[in-house]
Each structure stands twice: as C-alpha cells, then as structure tokens.
Amino acid sequence: MTKPVAVVTGATRGIGLAIADSLEQSGYNVVRAARSSQPSYDISNGEDRARLLSDTLAKYGRVDLLVNNAGVAPANRLDILETTEESYQRVMGINLESTFFMCQIFARHMIAQKQPARIINISSISSYTSSVNRGEYCVSKAGISMVTSLFADRLAEYGIGVFEIRPGVILTDMTEKVKDKYAKLIEEGMTPIKRFGTPKDIADAVLGITGGHFDFATGQVFNIDGGFHIRRL
C-alpha cells in the first residue's frame, strides 16, 4: 500500500519538527520544508512554493496533507505606535501571505488529484488575543483564521478538509526569551492547566485530524492551549 504524503513547512525545529516526526512515525512520507532544510525552501517566495510542490510530486507523485506551520515573530517587539512597515511586511509575508498562497497552490493540485486530502493551518491564541508590543504577529495569525475558513468553504465540495490549530504558550525557541514571564503567568492561573504546552501537544492534535475523526468538521478550530480560550470568572 502506498504511503500517504505530507508536506510540513517550518519543519526543522519546534512545533514543525514535532509534527513532521509524528507524521513520519504514523506512516507518512514527509517533505520537511524550511529555509534551513536541504533543499531549502523560502515559502514567502512564490517560486519556492511552486518548486516545493513540483519537487514533492516528482518524488512521491501526490500530496495528501499540507501543514502550514512556518512562521516568525517580530525581530524586535515594538509598541504598535512604533511598529515599522518593514517589520509588518516581513511578518505578514511569512506568516499570512505564504499560508494563503500555499493553500492555493496545493489545493489546486489536490483538486486535480481527485482524492480526499487535508490542509492544517497552525495559527495561535494571538489570533484573538491582543499583544500591543507585537501587533503585526497578532494580525497575521488572525488572518490565518480567515484563510482557514475561506479554504474550508471553497474546498469542501472536493473532499478536502481544512482545519486550524491554535497553539497556546508552547515551550519552543520562539518563547525562550519570555519563558520566565509566561511561567509566572501560568502559575498565577493564566491557563486552567498549569504547564507550558509542548510541540508534542500540537503534533498529537495533527494526528487526531489526520486520523479521519473530524472529516465532517471542516473549518474547525482546535484550541491546544491548556484551556486559555475558556472565559472564566
């Protein structure tokens, strides 16, 4: 039996690495795409997105799963009254624009493939949580939520499910600089589950989706955040 094929962006570290490893262990052939991968792919570049798809098809002949995980935080955290156009454009280009057009180019092939497939977009609790010292990041993640809804709507007739995973505070190199701050907030009750999330928590959610248990729930948001999203008194 032919193994299913997954493409995971930002797959050389943190959440993306955990997702790629878990998918591989569950029986997928995995294409690990990142600027630091070999070959290198900059998914904020249209030519690289097209090359990623063509390279995947040349090697495996199909794509069953796309996980849009690649993303960056602002190089410098600045108040929204001070945020630069350069920082805004960089974050939006990598986080949001690339997610939109990765969905587009891979969806076109998935439609032509005429087989069920899935797309999973990794966003963040920042999609609805204000952080005024990294506003461009919040805007980019909020945009990913709408990208998910749009493609879930458009692709449903073709049997292509589109899902969003919203990680909470996950212990990765991206959060390392503010680890002490978040550790204190978690201990004080920011989340009902009093621990950091791990990349494995996100990878487990991906496996839950790819297991086919949520195929009637296209467009669904999975909050993997220790309960952060719960409104509490």
C-alpha positions in Angstrom: 0.0 0.0 0.0 1.3 3.4 -1.0 2.2 5.7 2.0 0.3 9.0 2.2 2.4 12.1 1.6 2.6 15.1 3.9 4.3 18.5 3.4 5.1 20.3 6.6 6.5 23.9 6.5 8.9 25.2 9.2 9.7 21.5 9.9 13.3 21.7 11.1 12.6 22.9 14.7 10.0 23.4 17.4 6.4 22.6 16.5 7.1 21.8 12.9 9.7 19.3 13.7 7.5 17.5 16.2 4.7 17.4 13.6 6.9 16.0 10.9 8.4 13.4 13.2 5.0 12.3 14.4 3.6 12.0 10.9 6.6 10.0 9.8 6.2 7.7 12.7 2.5 7.2 11.9 3.2 6.1 8.3 3.5 9.2 6.2 6.2 10.1 3.7 7.1 13.6 4.9 8.6 16.5 3.0 10.2 18.8 5.5 10.2 22.3 4.1 12.1 25.2 5.6 14.8 27.7 4.8 17.2 25.6 6.7 16.2 22.3 5.1 18.0 20.6 2.2 16.9 21.6 -0.3 16.0 25.0 1.1 12.5 26.5 0.6 11.5 30.0 1.5 7.7 29.7 1.4 7.3 33.5 1.4 8.6 33.3 -2.2 6.2 32.3 -4.9 8.9 30.5 -6.9 9.9 28.4 -3.9 6.3 27.5 -3.2 5.9 26.2 -6.7 9.3 24.4 -6.5 8.2 22.7 -3.2 5.1 21.4 -4.9 6.9 20.2 -8.0 9.7 18.6 -6.0 7.1 16.7 -3.9 5.3 15.5 -6.9 8.5 14.5 -8.7 9.5 12.4 -5.7 6.1 11.0 -4.5 3.6 11.7 -7.2 0.9 13.0 -4.8 0.1 15.2 -1.7 -2.4 14.0 0.9 -1.7 16.6 3.6 -0.3 20.1 3.8 0.6 21.5 7.2 1.2 25.3 7.1 3.3 25.7 10.2 6.1 28.1 9.2 6.0 31.4 11.0 8.1 34.1 12.6 7.7 36.6 15.4 8.8 40.2 15.0 12.6 40.6 15.1 12.0 43.4 17.7 8.9 43.7 19.9 7.7 47.2 19.4 4.6 49.0 20.6 2.0 49.3 17.8 2.6 53.1 17.8 6.3 52.4 16.9 6.0 49.3 14.6 7.8 49.7 11.3 6.5 48.9 7.9 9.5 46.7 7.3 8.6 44.5 10.4 4.9 44.4 9.5 5.6 43.4 5.9 8.1 40.7 6.9 5.8 39.1 9.5 2.7 39.3 7.3 4.6 37.9 4.3 5.9 34.9 6.0 3.0 34.1 8.3 -0.1 35.1 6.4 0.6 35.7 2.7 2.6 32.4 2.4 -0.2 30.5 4.2 -2.8 31.8 1.8 -0.8 31.0 -1.3 0.5 27.7 0.0 -3.2 26.7 0.4 -4.0 28.0 -3.1 -1.2 26.2 -5.0 -1.5 22.9 -3.1 -5.4 23.0 -3.2 -5.3 23.2 -7.0 -3.3 20.0 -7.2 -5.4 18.3 -4.5 -8.5 19.0 -6.6 -6.8 17.6 -9.8 -5.7 14.6 -7.8 -9.4 13.7 -7.2 -8.7 12.1 -3.9 -9.6 13.2 -0.3 -6.9 15.4 1.2 -6.4 17.7 4.1 -4.9 21.1 4.9 -4.0 22.1 8.5 -3.0 25.7 9.3 -1.2 26.4 12.5 -2.2 29.8 13.9 -2.0 30.9 17.6 -4.0 32.2 20.5 -2.7 35.5 19.3 -5.3 35.3 16.5 -7.8 36.8 19.1 -5.5 37.9 22.0 -4.1 41.4 21.9 -0.4 41.9 22.4 0.3 45.5 21.6 4.0 45.1 21.5 3.8 42.6 18.6 0.7 43.7 16.8 1.9 42.5 13.3 2.1 39.0 14.7 -1.4 39.1 16.0 -2.8 40.5 12.8 -1.0 37.8 10.8 -2.4 35.0 13.0 -6.0 36.5 12.9 -5.6 36.4 9.1 -4.8 32.7 9.1 -8.1 32.0 10.9 -9.9 33.6 8.0 -7.8 31.8 5.4 -8.8 28.6 7.0 -12.5 29.4 6.9 -12.2 30.6 3.2 -10.5 27.5 2.0 -12.6 25.1 4.1 -15.7 26.6 2.4 -14.2 26.6 -1.1 -12.7 23.1 -1.0 -15.5 21.2 0.8 -17.1 20.0 -2.4 -13.8 18.3 -3.4 -13.5 16.3 -0.2 -10.6 18.4 1.0 -10.9 19.3 4.7 -9.2 22.4 6.1 -8.5 22.9 9.8 -6.9 25.4 12.1 -4.9 24.6 15.2 -4.4 27.4 17.7 -1.5 26.7 20.0 -1.2 28.4 23.3 2.0 29.1 25.1 4.3 26.4 23.7 7.8 25.9 25.0 10.0 26.4 21.9 12.9 28.6 21.0 10.4 31.3 20.0 9.1 31.6 23.5 12.5 31.0 25.2 13.2 34.8 25.7 9.9 35.3 27.5 9.9 31.9 29.3 10.1 33.4 32.8 7.3 35.8 32.1 4.9 33.1 30.9 6.0 30.7 33.7 4.8 33.2 36.2 1.5 33.9 34.4 0.8 30.2 34.1 1.5 29.6 37.8 -0.8 32.5 38.6 -3.7 30.9 36.7 -3.5 32.2 33.1 -4.4 28.7 32.0 -6.5 26.1 33.8 -3.9 23.5 33.0 -0.8 24.9 34.8 2.0 24.0 32.5 3.6 25.1 29.2 2.4 23.4 26.1 4.9 21.3 24.2 5.4 20.7 20.5 4.1 17.2 21.0 0.8 18.6 22.2 0.4 20.2 18.8 1.7 17.2 16.9 -0.9 15.0 18.7 -3.7 17.3 17.5 -2.4 17.0 13.9 -2.5 13.2 14.3 -6.1 13.4 15.6 -7.1 15.3 12.5 -5.3 13.1 10.1 -6.9 10.0 11.7 -10.1 11.0 9.9 -12.2 11.5 13.0 -13.0 15.1 12.1 -13.7 14.9 8.4 -17.2 16.2 8.9 -15.9 19.2 10.8 -14.0 21.1 8.1 -13.2 24.6 9.2 -13.0 23.5 12.8 -10.6 25.3 15.2 -8.7 23.2 17.7 -7.6 25.2 20.7 -4.5 23.4 22.0 -3.8 25.9 24.8 -4.3 24.4 28.2 -7.7 26.0 28.4 -6.6 29.6 27.8 -9.6 30.2 25.5 -12.1 29.5 28.3 -13.7 32.7 29.6 -13.6 32.5 33.3 -14.7 34.4 36.4 
